[in-house]
Amino acid sequence: MADLFMGSMAVVNLIAVALLAHIAVRALKDFQDQQKSGIDPIFYRDSIKGVKHAKSRESKVKQQQ
């Protein structure tokens, strides 16, 4: 019985990973682009489309003003 529940949890987790993978790849690309530019990488949620309720610094636009 435990194997059945472990398998179902694994399936749910794989679905979640598949749904979130594109956002993680975009965040990684943004991070690497900031590093290549020679700046200290900072996460702004408005720099990655699809991220709505993440904790981050002020928006990039507000920070530059």
C-alpha positions as CSV (number, residue, x, y, z in Angstrom):
1,M,0.0,0.0,0.0
2,A,2.8,2.4,0.8
3,D,4.4,1.8,-2.6
4,L,1.1,2.9,-4.2
5,F,1.1,6.2,-2.3
6,M,4.8,6.8,-3.0
7,G,4.2,6.2,-6.7
8,S,1.3,8.6,-6.7
9,M,3.3,11.2,-4.9
10,A,6.1,10.8,-7.5
11,V,3.6,11.3,-10.3
12,V,2.2,14.4,-8.8
13,N,5.7,15.8,-8.2
14,L,6.7,15.0,-11.8
15,I,3.7,16.9,-13.1
16,A,4.6,19.9,-10.9
17,V,8.2,19.8,-12.2
18,A,7.0,19.7,-15.8
19,L,4.7,22.7,-15.2
20,L,7.3,24.8,-13.5
21,A,10.3,23.8,-15.6
22,H,9.9,26.7,-18.2
23,I,9.9,29.3,-15.4
24,A,13.0,27.7,-13.8
25,V,14.8,27.8,-17.1
26,R,13.9,31.4,-17.7
27,A,15.1,32.3,-14.2
28,L,18.4,30.5,-14.8
29,K,18.9,32.2,-18.2
30,D,18.2,35.6,-16.6
31,F,20.7,34.8,-13.8
32,Q,23.4,33.8,-16.3
33,D,22.8,36.9,-18.5
34,Q,23.2,39.1,-15.4
35,Q,26.5,37.3,-14.5
36,K,27.8,37.7,-18.1
37,S,27.1,41.4,-17.9
38,G,29.3,41.6,-14.9
39,I,26.6,42.7,-12.5
40,D,25.6,41.1,-9.2
41,P,22.5,38.9,-10.1
42,I,19.3,40.1,-8.5
43,F,15.9,38.5,-9.1
44,Y,13.1,40.7,-10.3
45,R,9.8,38.9,-10.7
46,D,8.8,41.2,-13.7
47,S,11.9,40.1,-15.6
48,I,10.4,36.6,-16.0
49,K,7.0,36.2,-17.7
50,G,4.7,33.8,-15.8
51,V,5.9,34.7,-12.3
52,K,3.1,36.4,-10.4
53,H,3.3,35.9,-6.6
54,A,7.0,35.4,-6.0
55,K,8.9,37.3,-3.3
56,S,11.5,39.6,-4.9
57,R,12.9,43.1,-4.9
58,E,11.0,46.0,-6.3
59,S,10.3,45.8,-10.0
60,K,13.2,46.4,-12.3
61,V,11.5,49.5,-13.7
62,K,11.0,51.1,-10.2
63,Q,14.6,50.2,-9.2
64,Q,16.1,52.1,-12.2
65,Q,14.2,55.3,-11.5
